């Protein structure tokens, strides 16, 4: 009983086991930013609870402020590690698992950006929208960097195997589609039409950049579980990460598709018409149908029925020479 009490009391002093408080900075890793993801998602989800959402909105706002403080603390600690122990901080890029958690940094920031729209406008007014816009571009840059750099390191430096694969492979890739969904939420709040179009188009690119790769990783993950069964118990919680690209990808389609007509100018000759969001996704199918023989035949039938007969050869078009003329 005394040993149990001692272990509980020692847990209340997490720095007591460190040789020096500076070790907290030296041993800090991006894994901690996953806590900002969970806190931010909970803050955004509470006002959406059916029936009692409005009464839970103050709780969500408090969690949003707490999440900002938590993210600032973690960013300060991780930045201090790069300043004080840069040679050790660089080693994280060679770690097969911890390097994947770099993707949690932009995803944690995305929850703060979404909170600026959900809570910040009501609290601080529309003046917070430009701040959210700047933070969103920073989030886009970090998401793209994670989605390109970490897979590149996986291909060139890391040592991976199929039996050791876990769902944490999704973290650096899914960050881009999270930023894309945030851009869809942000675009309608921007007052500049050009900024709306650029934000919306960038969000579509981020979505298309991330979702196919994430679903490819999910397919490999299912193969891994079929061949090598469930992951080790220490990584069992990572299995829930598979829900991320599915839910966020669907949310991105809904948000971007709903906001495109409102964000795009409807005047004639504009850069992006309200139907362009659909046209981008349907362009390949439209062109293939346009060039298919069935579509060509259908247009010929329509022209025949409209004109009464197929158009005759023009008089100015020379007819092929007869057999006697060729002789």
Buried (B, 14 or more C-beta within 10 A) or exposed (E): EEEEEEEEEEEEEEEEEEEEEEEBBBEBBBBBBBBBBEBBBBBBEBBEEEEEEEEBBEEBBEBBBBBBEBBEEBBEBBEBBEEEBEEEBEEBBEEBBBBBBBBBBBBBBBBBBBBBBBBBBEEEEEEBBBEBBEBBBEBBEBBBBBBBBBBEBBEEEBEEEEEBBBBBBBBBBBBBBBBBBBBBBBBBBBEEBEBBBBBBBBBBBBBBBBBEBBBEBBEEBEEBEEEEEEBEEEBEEBBEBBEBBBEBBEBBBEBBBEBBBEBBBEEEEEEBBBEBBEEBEEEEEEEEEEEEEEEEEEEEEEEEEEEEEEEEEEEEEEEEEEEEEEE
